[in-house]
């Protein structure tokens, strides 16, 4: 506790040095205010974690308890027993999810950044119209584009394959929009210097532009992983061997109140990877923002 107070005091001193026009009292109030809302936002995550370790006698207690009196790991064993009854190995479901998430995220970052580069740094006929069209496309939610996506994937013969989930994700415009807006901030002098040094377009793109755009494509990775990791694929995938992990676990959750404890474990499993990616990537984004010297 002493170390925490020392860290807060040191932080407040640094803030006072950088912003002498702000009083110490205002800094303390802002810190307490932000800490309160930070803890408030973490409350749902805390409830998911402790519910996974609650016995059945504590799961249905009202009002819900924020601590576990008799922690247990029986819910994890129950989930393992259910998984053993599957006809398809659990590792196969996990592989499908990892494959879809990794391939979709890689394609989203690569194609989105390559398409954003000419829109951000070159003017050609129709470039402004395409930029406006990208902005307009962000207005449509996934539920609106679900039916057109299904017809397109069906016409391409990709129904009941992993590509039916990967390609619509790669073709999304959010990553393209974020990358384009960040690339606009890159000074043209850096690109000209790279060309003077003998770099071609691809060398300039991968050697100069992409390292400077690290905050942008890491942000795209966060959104892509969050979207693909929880994608059930129930509309596009029918074969049991190709179904992702989230679809199978959702069937366990929907089995009734008798599996409430197991469903809490399922929720915990499904949020571990997105949260881990977010925490790791967020630190990299902040570090890159501080060291790149680029300002919006």
Number of C-alpha atoms within 10 A of each C-alpha: 6 7 8 9 10 11 12 14 13 12 14 18 14 12 15 15 11 10 10 10 8 12 12 14 10 10 16 14 11 12 14 12 11 12 12 11 11 11 11 12 11 10 13 10 14 14 16 17 16 18 27 26 24 23 19 17 8 18 18 14 9 7 6 11 15 11 14 15 11 10 14 14 13 16 23 18 12 15 18 13 11 12 16 12 10 10 9 13 12 15 10 16 21 15 15 17 24 17 16 23 25 18 17 26 24 17 18 27 21 17 14 24 26 18 15 23 20 14 21 19 15 8 10 8 7 10 14 13 10 12 16 11 12 16 14 11 13 13 9 9 9 12 8 10 11 12 12 11 17 18 12 14 20 14 10 10 12 17 19 20 17 21 19 23 26 20 18 18 22 23 15 17 19 20 27 28 21 18 27 24 16 20 22 15 15 19 11 11 9 13 18 13 13 17 14 10 10 11 16 11 12 11 13 19 17 12 13 17 18 19 14 20 22 18 22 24 24 19 19 24 23 20 17 25 23 20 15 24 21 17 18 19 21 14 13 20 20 13 10 13 13 18 25 28 23 23 16 17 21 14 10 18 19 11 11 9 11 10 17 21 25 26 26 23 24 21 19 18 15 17 15 11 14 19 15 12 16 19 13 12 17 16 11 16 18 11 12 17 17 11 9 13 8 14 8 7
